[in-house]
Amino acid sequence: TMKMKNRGCLSTIYTLLYANISHSTLARHHSHVPVALPLVSAFNNPSATQRPHHYFRELSTSTSRTKQPRKMAGQDDAPTINPLSQKGLPSPLLLGSASFTRKLILSEMNIPYHKVVRPIDEKSLGDRTKDTPHDLVLTLALAKMDHLVNEIRSGNCVDDMPVEAAGTAGTASYIVLTGDQVVTHAGNILEKPESIEQAKEFVRGYATEPCSTVGSCVLTHLPSGLQVSGVDTATIHFKSTIDGDLVDRLLEEDAPILSCAGGLMVEHPLVKEHIERIDGAEDSVMGLSKDLVERLLDELSVLLINTK
């Protein structure tokens, strides 16, 4: 939520700036089935070292940011509700993911977060020829969680922890979130394309059969170790107009398609024009289902109450 006082010229300048922020970032996405023309997608999942794509504008409540968003002149002054505090859970949430879209979704949910990432070798885990997409994304998200929690408990994340944790000597409470997502098509699990030709092969297939995103979310409470997890899916139906030439057009605009599962960025305008509909929630396609996060937070809150 942006906050701003009515201050003459300053208000005018900020209003003009606000008007230029992309609708794809500010829009509140709701779960409708079907949903036409998604604005953003988890097909685009840049790592921490990659530059976020220019079609995004990040509105973050991350504790790593010092500047807080301001309200526009004339907007209500109602306080922002922190879902974690509302459910009696510790805040901020520790986000064990470098995904830009996951950060964006947490911001849209008004969930304060602090990014703490410890990568693992994902390719060495699971069996992509035998595991179901559901099982694979859960396996990977749980492995990420186990590794990150071990690193935190071993004191290897001290410099990356929130400022509020300073001097707590390991007594601070946190909710840690990790997740994973794959794209499925024609019974196959699609990850990041290894070449431009493979990306074109993926795209050509979308013209004949829809693809789906399968995403997991794991929440762990520290120091108790209580944990909940779940999986959400969404299906993207493309028009028959989509073909491999789209990949060349995306590359001409420097779109990082080789860093995207399934080889596509559904939020890109060139891709949106080929989308017929989405079965499921847009935020699920983005990489983190809001409904799933809310449900898991509720489950974890109940578990914590019952163990007291």
Summary of the structure (lengths in Angstrom):
residues: 308
radius of gyration: 19.9
end to end distance: 34.3
largest distance: 63.1
contacts: 972
relative contact order: 0.18
helix: 36%
strand: 17%
